[in-house]
Amino acid sequence: MPQQPPPLYSTATLIQSCRKELRQQIRQARRSLKEEQQTHYAQTAAKLAVAHLCQLKARRVAVYLTNDGELDTKPLIEALWQAGIEVYLPRLHPFSVGNLIFLRYDQTTQLQQNSLNIWEPKLDITQMILAHELDVVITPLVAFDKQGNRMGMGGGYYDRTLANWQTVGRPMPIGYAHDCQQVDSLPCEHWDVPLPVIVSPSAIYEYHARD
């Protein structure tokens, strides 16, 4: 019998194609939100997040600076400062490509844009903290599903940072996203780190621990 021709696309190629298309759709959806919606959603989500972080007794929290229509983190950062919680920002590792470091952030911190056009603190090793010394990492995402799976921008920075968090016990990742970023199910890869908690403007989603 003649051999069947190989599939036109491999499973891996189809997954990557699906993820790319989904990223584009979700990013467009959050960019389409009006300014007043962004403001309202950011304030509402910040209240939910800080209340949850206080319940966790978190003292050191890493937060990203908003980019590309993401849920604005400025109200969250202000609320964390008011609650006496230390805030840290991620920065691209200066020597280890694809990894992050975290630096203390306050009103005097100097910022600069990195190679991804994202604002980050200027390198100051006196303000640096090791990831496992953080209690929580507020984690950006492009999309999340009903099982707590997260899809990022594809760089893998947070997946690398959080790869061993369950084994070490910290830092706990908490996703932060608009409600329009939720989908029923995500096409996941083995390196994708699922999230135990995701905060949106309308709810706090908690998921059971998975192996």
Disulfide bonds with the S-S distance in Angstrom:
none
